[in-house]
Amino acid sequence: MLGVALPYALDANEEFLEILGKLLKKDPQMYDRVRKKMQEILETPDHFKPLSNVLKHYRRAHVGHFVIAFRIIEEQKMVRFVAYAHHIYTKEVSMNKSS
C-alpha cells in the first residue's frame, strides 16, 4: 500500500478500509495526510501515545482533529489499524472493535 519496506506490516479491519475509501473520494488531501501518518506509525509505532483503561492495548495518532487508533502486534511485527474518527468519538469507536 505504501510502497516502502517498513519495519512493521500493515493490517486493517474492513471498516477502516471502507472509511479510507470514502475519504479518498471526499477529501483527497486528508487522505494523503492519513497515509503519511500511517507510514510514520509503521516506521515507529512505539512513538505514539498509548491509551489506558479498556483501550490499554491501543495507541493513537492525531491527524488534524481526527485520530487513528491502532494496535501493535509485536509477535507478528504488525500494526493493526482499527479506527479513524473525530477525536471526540475515538474511544467509543475503538471499544467496539475486536482484535
VEXDREN-2710 file (C-alpha; in Angstrom, 1 decimal):
% VEXDREN-2710
k/r/px/py/pz
1/MET/0.0/0.0/0.0
2/LEU/2.7/2.5/0.9
3/GLY/5.4/1.3/-1.5
4/VAL/8.3/1.2/1.0
5/ALA/9.7/-1.7/3.1
6/LEU/8.8/-0.8/6.7
7/PRO/9.7/-2.5/10.0
8/TYR/6.1/-3.3/10.7
9/ALA/3.5/-4.9/8.4
10/LEU/0.1/-3.2/7.9
11/ASP/-3.2/-4.7/8.9
12/ALA/-6.6/-3.1/8.9
13/ASN/-10.1/-4.1/9.5
14/GLU/-12.8/-3.8/6.7
15/GLU/-14.4/-0.8/8.4
16/PHE/-11.2/1.1/8.5
17/LEU/-10.5/0.4/4.8
18/GLU/-14.1/1.5/3.9
19/ILE/-13.5/4.8/5.7
20/LEU/-10.3/5.3/3.8
21/GLY/-12.0/4.6/0.5
22/LYS/-14.7/7.2/1.3
23/LEU/-12.1/9.7/2.5
24/LEU/-10.2/9.3/-0.8
25/LYS/-13.3/10.3/-2.7
26/LYS/-14.5/13.1/-0.4
27/ASP/-11.2/14.7/0.7
28/PRO/-8.1/13.6/-1.2
29/GLN/-5.8/16.0/0.7
30/MET/-6.9/14.5/4.1
31/TYR/-6.4/11.0/2.6
32/ASP/-2.8/11.9/1.8
33/ARG/-2.3/13.2/5.3
34/VAL/-3.7/10.0/6.8
35/ARG/-1.5/7.8/4.5
36/LYS/1.6/9.8/5.6
37/LYS/0.7/9.4/9.2
38/MET/0.1/5.6/8.7
39/GLN/3.6/5.4/7.2
40/GLU/5.0/7.2/10.3
41/ILE/3.2/4.8/12.5
42/LEU/4.6/1.7/10.6
43/GLU/8.1/3.1/11.0
44/THR/7.9/3.9/14.7
45/PRO/4.7/2.7/16.3
46/ASP/6.0/3.0/19.8
47/HIS/6.4/6.7/19.4
48/PHE/2.7/7.3/19.6
49/LYS/0.6/7.7/22.7
50/PRO/-0.6/4.5/24.4
51/LEU/-4.2/4.6/25.6
52/SER/-5.3/3.5/29.0
53/ASN/-8.1/1.6/30.8
54/VAL/-10.2/-0.5/28.4
55/LEU/-8.1/0.6/25.5
56/LYS/-4.8/-0.2/27.1
57/HIS/-3.5/-2.3/24.2
58/TYR/-4.2/0.5/21.7
59/ARG/-2.3/3.7/20.7
60/ARG/-3.4/6.8/18.9
61/ALA/-2.1/9.3/16.4
62/HIS/-3.6/12.6/15.6
63/VAL/-4.3/13.9/12.0
64/GLY/-5.8/17.3/12.4
65/HIS/-9.0/16.9/14.5
66/PHE/-9.1/13.2/13.8
67/VAL/-7.4/10.3/15.4
68/ILE/-6.1/7.0/14.0
69/ALA/-6.4/4.2/16.6
70/PHE/-4.1/1.2/16.2
71/ARG/-2.6/-1.8/18.0
72/ILE/0.9/-3.1/17.8
73/ILE/1.2/-6.8/17.4
74/GLU/4.9/-7.4/18.3
75/GLU/4.9/-11.2/17.7
76/GLN/4.0/-10.7/14.1
77/LYS/5.7/-7.3/13.6
78/MET/2.4/-5.9/12.6
79/VAL/0.3/-2.7/13.2
80/ARG/-3.5/-3.2/13.1
81/PHE/-5.4/-0.1/12.3
82/VAL/-8.9/-0.2/13.8
83/ALA/-10.4/3.3/13.7
84/TYR/-10.3/6.7/12.1
85/ALA/-12.7/9.1/13.7
86/HIS/-13.1/12.6/15.1
87/HIS/-11.2/12.7/18.4
88/ILE/-14.4/13.0/20.4
89/TYR/-15.7/9.6/19.1
90/THR/-12.4/7.6/19.0
91/LYS/-12.9/6.0/22.4
92/GLU/-16.4/4.9/21.6
93/VAL/-15.4/3.6/18.2
94/SER/-12.3/1.7/19.4
95/MET/-14.1/0.0/22.2
96/ASN/-16.5/-1.6/19.7
97/LYS/-13.6/-3.2/17.7
98/SER/-12.4/-6.7/18.2
99/SER/-8.8/-7.5/17.7
END
